Amino acid sequence: DLAPYVNVNLDVMESDAGRMRGKRPFGFTDLSRGKGLREVIDFIVEHGGLRTIGAASTAA
């Protein structure tokens, strides 16, 4: 959400995140527009042992 305001290069950020996290997952989101939210929810449900209780309302 802040990237446009802080003059960040997303390609460099992705490379840095991959280097620092190794095989651990990471993702980019824009929560003000709902981008990436579905992936975060799905990851939490799948790996956090949670179950869905209804359809989450997300913008695609």
C-alpha positions, 0 to 999 in steps of 0.5 A: 500500500505504501510502495507508490509513496516511498519510491520503492522498486518492487523488483528489488524488494521481491529479490531481497525478500526471496534472498532473506526468506529463502524457501519461506513464503512471502507475498505482495499485497495491496490491501487498500484494493484487496489485491493479494488478500485472497492468497493471504487468507488461503495461506492462513486457512491451509497452513494455520489449521483454520477452517472457513466459516463463510465466503470472505468478501475481497476485491480481486 
